[in-house]
Amino acid sequence: MAEDLCFFNKDTLIIKPPKKSPKLLRMTVLVFAMVCGVYICLICLKQISIHTKAKFENFWVVERPSDDHSIQIPQSSTFIGDKNSCYVNGFNMKEIPNVHYPKPRTFSRAECSNNPVRFFAIVSIQRSGSGWFETLLNSHINVSSNGEIFNVYDRRKNISSIVKTLDKIYNLDWFSSASKNECSAAVGFKWMLNQGLMEHHKEIVDYFKNRDVSTIFLFRRNLLRRMVSVLANSYDREARVLNGTHKSHVHSTDEAEMLSKYKPTINATTLITDLQQVEKTVAKALEYFNSTRHIILYYEDLIKNRTKTEDILEFLKLPHMDLASRQVKIHKGELSIHIKNWDDVNKTLKGTSYEHFLQADY
């Protein structure tokens, strides 16, 4: 043994280290590989556990209990996430307006029964261009906007009557000249702020969110021009200038010119207060319905830039097509030719935040 460990070479003593056993080295490598393998398996099992929990435990139900209110999703769909961030087949459900498959009680949708329908409501105030806008929407072959339904008091006298009316509209059982019936891809109506909408806003917001109703806000930027329209329309209700018939909207330039001859007198004393009140009402409506899926539009913007209609169709997820309205504008040109006491109005608004209302906006 001593001969293996050392030997003499002239004057130098050389000591050899003992040889390592190859078995010990193999055992060390094997143990290290086993430890790494166990660690990797534990990590994989943890990942699978998290994925399974997200996939099978934290899903939320998209389909409603009632057949009439259901949103149909293919049975093979994969749901991952929770109700605040749910993905169905890779799509974020919060970014997609839900579709519906109504089953009307009054008729059969026939071959269109499998065509999805989206719900909307045009929220506005009187004389803000909502009539013109609705005829624009209804020129789309797949849109049914059923007019100012809640102008009848009995339909809005309490929240129960409101919900009953809404259910009838969105079940396609409401008939009007605009109804496309079987093959509607979007159905809705006009709703003015003073027609029960503000009084019952909490319940209506809940209804809109539960039924996935998209809100289209439509207002006017120039509230002075709107005031002229309100006063002129109120006058015509009594005067009935057009052959003894009151018309809020016209379809010919001759009728528009006849109605525009009347020049209302505006109360300059309360003018600024009146404008502020309208602004507050609009702001409050936007606050109340902010949690709904919505888009905000202004009449002037739509008039000046017709490509804005593409934003509306995109919002409703409808096929793009050219939209047109037969309605003719009544009060054209400078406001000074439409207001009887223009000097008083001009003096009142000069130097205020409303001065820009005095200028022509389109």
C-alpha positions in Angstrom: 0.0 0.0 0.0 2.8 2.3 0.8 4.2 1.7 -2.6 1.0 3.1 -4.1 0.9 6.2 -2.0 4.5 7.5 -2.3 7.9 6.9 -3.9 11.2 8.5 -3.9 12.6 10.2 -7.0 16.2 11.2 -6.3 15.8 13.9 -3.7 12.1 14.4 -4.1 9.3 12.7 -2.2 6.2 12.4 -4.3 2.9 11.5 -2.7 0.0 10.3 -4.9 -3.6 11.0 -3.9 -5.8 7.9 -3.4 -7.9 7.0 -6.5 -11.6 7.9 -6.3 -14.1 5.1 -6.6 -16.1 5.3 -9.9 -19.1 3.8 -8.0 -19.2 6.8 -5.6 -19.2 9.3 -8.5 -22.1 7.4 -10.3 -24.1 7.4 -7.1 -23.6 11.2 -6.6 -24.8 11.9 -10.2 -27.8 9.6 -9.8 -28.9 11.2 -6.5 -28.6 14.7 -8.1 -30.7 13.7 -11.1 -33.4 12.2 -8.8 -33.6 15.4 -6.8 -34.0 17.5 -9.9 -36.6 15.2 -11.3 -38.7 15.4 -8.1 -38.5 19.2 -8.1 -39.6 19.5 -11.7 -42.5 17.1 -11.1 -43.7 19.2 -8.2 -43.6 22.4 -10.3 -45.6 20.8 -13.1 -48.2 19.4 -10.7 -48.6 22.9 -9.2 -49.2 24.5 -12.6 -51.7 21.9 -13.6 -53.6 22.4 -10.3 -53.8 26.2 -11.0 -55.0 25.8 -14.6 -57.6 23.2 -13.5 -58.9 25.5 -10.8 -59.2 28.5 -13.3 -60.8 26.3 -15.9 -63.3 24.3 -13.9 -63.9 26.2 -10.6 -63.8 29.9 -11.4 -66.1 30.0 -14.4 -69.1 32.2 -14.6 -72.4 31.4 -16.3 -73.1 33.4 -19.5 -76.4 31.7 -20.3 -79.5 33.2 -18.5 -82.0 31.0 -16.6 -84.8 32.1 -18.9 -84.9 31.0 -22.5 -86.1 34.4 -23.6 -83.1 36.1 -22.0 -80.4 33.5 -22.9 -77.2 34.2 -24.7 -76.3 31.1 -26.6 -72.7 29.9 -26.5 -71.6 26.7 -28.3 -71.5 23.7 -25.9 -67.8 23.1 -26.8 -66.8 26.5 -25.6 -64.0 26.8 -23.0 -64.5 29.2 -20.1 -61.5 30.5 -18.2 -61.4 33.2 -15.6 -64.1 34.9 -13.4 -67.0 37.3 -14.2 -64.7 40.3 -14.3 -62.4 38.8 -16.9 -64.0 35.9 -18.7 -62.5 34.4 -21.9 -64.7 32.2 -24.1 -62.7 30.5 -26.8 -60.0 33.1 -26.5 -62.3 36.2 -26.7 -62.7 38.6 -23.8 -66.5 38.6 -23.1 -66.3 42.1 -21.6 -65.2 43.5 -25.0 -67.9 41.8 -27.0 -71.6 42.9 -26.8 -73.6 39.8 -26.1 -76.1 38.5 -28.6 -79.5 37.1 -28.1 -81.9 34.7 -29.8 -85.4 36.0 -29.0 -88.4 33.8 -29.3 -91.3 36.1 -30.1 -94.8 35.1 -29.0 -96.6 36.8 -31.8 -94.7 35.4 -34.8 -92.1 32.9 -35.9 -88.6 34.1 -36.9 -88.5 31.2 -39.3 -85.2 30.8 -41.1 -83.8 33.7 -39.1 -84.3 32.0 -35.7 -80.6 31.3 -35.6 -79.6 34.8 -36.4 -78.4 36.7 -33.3 -79.9 40.0 -32.2 -78.3 42.8 -30.2 -80.3 45.2 -28.0 -79.9 49.0 -27.8 -81.6 52.2 -26.6 -81.1 55.7 -28.0 -81.0 58.0 -24.9 -81.6 61.7 -25.7 -83.5 64.8 -25.0 -86.2 66.4 -27.2 -85.1 68.3 -30.3 -81.6 66.9 -30.3 -81.7 65.2 -33.6 -82.9 61.8 -32.3 -85.7 61.6 -34.9 -83.3 62.2 -37.8 -80.7 59.8 -36.2 -83.3 57.0 -35.7 -84.4 57.2 -39.4 -80.7 57.0 -40.2 -80.3 53.8 -38.2 -83.5 52.3 -39.6 -82.2 52.7 -43.1 -80.0 49.7 -42.3 -81.7 46.5 -43.5 -81.1 44.7 -40.2 -82.0 47.5 -37.6 -85.4 48.0 -36.0 -85.6 51.1 -33.9 -89.2 51.5 -32.7 -89.5 55.2 -32.0 -90.3 57.2 -28.8 -92.2 54.4 -27.0 -92.3 55.9 -23.5 -94.0 59.1 -24.6 -97.2 57.3 -23.5 -97.5 57.7 -19.7 -99.0 54.3 -19.0 -95.9 52.6 -20.3 -93.7 54.5 -17.8 -96.0 55.0 -14.8 -93.9 52.7 -12.7 -90.9 50.4 -13.0 -93.1 47.3 -13.5 -94.8 48.8 -16.6 -91.4 50.0 -17.9 -89.9 46.5 -17.6 -93.0 44.9 -19.2 -92.6 47.3 -22.1 -88.9 46.7 -22.4 -89.4 42.9 -22.4 -91.9 43.2 -25.2 -89.6 45.3 -27.3 -86.5 43.1 -26.9 -88.6 39.9 -27.4 -89.4 41.4 -30.9 -93.1 41.5 -30.0 -93.4 45.3 -30.5 -94.7 46.2 -33.9 -94.0 49.6 -35.5 -93.3 50.8 -39.0 -89.6 50.3 -38.4 -89.9 46.6 -37.3 -87.9 44.3 -39.5 -89.3 41.3 -37.5 -87.7 38.0 -38.5 -84.3 39.1 -39.6 -83.5 42.0 -37.2 -79.9 42.0 -36.1 -80.3 44.9 -33.7 -83.5 46.1 -32.0 -84.1 49.2 -29.9 -86.0 52.5 -29.5 -85.7 56.2 -28.4 -85.9 57.1 -24.8 -86.0 60.7 -23.6 -84.6 61.6 -20.3 -87.9 63.1 -19.0 -89.8 59.9 -19.7 -89.2 57.9 -16.5 -85.5 57.2 -17.3 -84.0 59.5 -14.6 -86.6 58.7 -12.0 -86.0 54.9 -12.2 -82.4 55.0 -13.3 -81.1 52.4 -10.8 -83.5 49.8 -11.9 -83.1 50.6 -15.6 -79.3 50.4 -15.3 -79.6 47.0 -13.7 -82.0 45.9 -16.5 -79.6 47.2 -19.2 -76.7 45.4 -17.7 -78.6 42.1 -17.1 -80.0 42.1 -20.6 -76.9 43.4 -22.2 -78.6 46.5 -23.7 -76.1 49.0 -25.3 -76.8 52.7 -24.7 -76.4 55.2 -27.5 -76.3 58.7 -26.0 -77.3 61.4 -28.5 -77.1 65.1 -27.6 -76.5 68.5 -29.2 -73.4 70.6 -28.6 -75.2 73.9 -29.4 -77.9 74.1 -26.8 -79.1 77.5 -28.0 -80.0 76.1 -31.4 -81.8 73.3 -29.6 -83.8 75.9 -27.6 -84.9 77.5 -30.9 -86.1 74.1 -32.1 -88.0 73.4 -28.9 -89.8 76.8 -28.9 -90.7 76.5 -32.6 -92.0 73.0 -32.2 -94.1 74.0 -29.2 -95.6 76.9 -31.3 -96.5 74.6 -34.1 -98.4 72.2 -31.8 -100.9 75.0 -31.5 -100.6 76.8 -34.8 -100.5 73.7 -37.1 -98.9 75.7 -39.9 -98.8 72.8 -42.4 -102.4 72.5 -43.5 -103.7 72.2 -40.0 -101.3 69.4 -39.2 -98.5 69.5 -36.6 -95.3 68.0 -37.7 -92.2 67.6 -35.6 -90.1 66.4 -38.6 -90.5 67.1 -42.3 -89.4 65.4 -45.5 -89.4 68.3 -48.0 -87.6 71.7 -48.2 -91.0 73.5 -48.8 -92.3 72.2 -45.5 -89.0 73.1 -43.7 -89.1 76.7 -45.1 -92.7 77.2 -43.9 -91.9 76.0 -40.4 -88.7 78.0 -40.2 -90.6 81.3 -40.8 -91.7 81.4 -37.2 -89.1 83.2 -35.0 -89.3 82.5 -31.3 -88.6 85.0 -28.6 -86.1 83.7 -26.0 -86.3 84.8 -22.4 -82.9 86.5 -22.1 -83.3 86.9 -18.3 -83.3 83.1 -17.6 -81.3 82.0 -20.7 -78.1 81.2 -18.9 -79.9 79.4 -16.1 -81.9 77.4 -18.6 -78.7 76.4 -20.5 -77.0 75.4 -17.3 -80.0 73.2 -16.3 -79.8 71.3 -19.5 -76.1 70.7 -19.1 -76.6 69.4 -15.6 -79.4 67.0 -16.7 -77.2 65.6 -19.4 -74.2 65.2 -17.1 -76.3 63.4 -14.5 -77.6 61.0 -17.2 -74.1 60.2 -18.3 -73.1 59.6 -14.7 -76.1 57.3 -14.0 -75.6 55.2 -17.0 -71.8 55.2 -17.1 -71.6 51.5 -16.0 -73.6 50.4 -19.1 -72.0 49.6 -22.4 -72.4 52.9 -24.2 -71.3 55.4 -26.9 -71.7 59.2 -26.7 -72.7 61.0 -30.0 -73.4 64.6 -30.9 -75.8 65.6 -33.6 -73.4 68.3 -35.0 -70.6 65.8 -35.4 -72.8 63.4 -37.3 -74.0 66.1 -39.6 -70.5 67.4 -40.4 -68.8 64.0 -40.6 -71.0 61.2 -42.0 -68.2 58.7 -41.5 -69.2 58.8 -37.9 -72.0 56.4 -38.8 -69.3 53.7 -39.2 -68.6 54.1 -35.4 -72.2 53.4 -34.7 -72.3 50.3 -36.8 -69.1 49.1 -35.3 -70.5 49.7 -31.8 -73.6 47.6 -32.6 -71.4 45.0 -34.5 -73.5 45.4 -37.6 -72.5 44.9 -41.3 -71.3 48.2 -42.7 -73.5 49.9 -45.3 -74.4 53.4 -46.3 -77.1 55.0 -44.1 -79.5 57.8 -45.2 -82.4 59.8 -43.7 -85.2 61.4 -45.6 -85.7 64.1 -42.9 -85.0 67.7 -43.9 -83.5 70.1 -41.5 -85.8 73.0 -40.5 -83.6 75.8 -39.1 -80.6 76.2 -41.4 -77.9 79.0 -41.4 -77.1 81.6 -38.9 -79.1 81.6 -35.6 -79.6 85.4 -35.9 -82.2 84.9 -38.6 -84.2 82.4 -36.4 -84.5 84.4 -33.2 -86.8 87.4 -32.9 -84.9 89.1 -30.0 -81.5 88.3 -31.3 -79.9 91.5 -29.9 -80.9 90.6 -26.4 -79.7 87.0 -26.7 -76.4 88.1 -28.3 -75.8 90.6 -25.5 -76.6 88.1 -22.7 -74.2 85.4 -24.0 -71.4 87.7 -25.0 -68.4 87.2 -22.8 -69.8 84.0 -21.2 -68.8 80.3 -21.7 -71.9 80.1 -24.0 -70.7 82.8 -26.4 -69.7 80.1 -29.0 -73.4 79.1 -29.3 -73.9 82.4 -31.2 -71.8 81.2 -34.1 -72.8 79.0 -36.9 -71.7 75.4 -36.1 -72.6 73.6 -39.3 
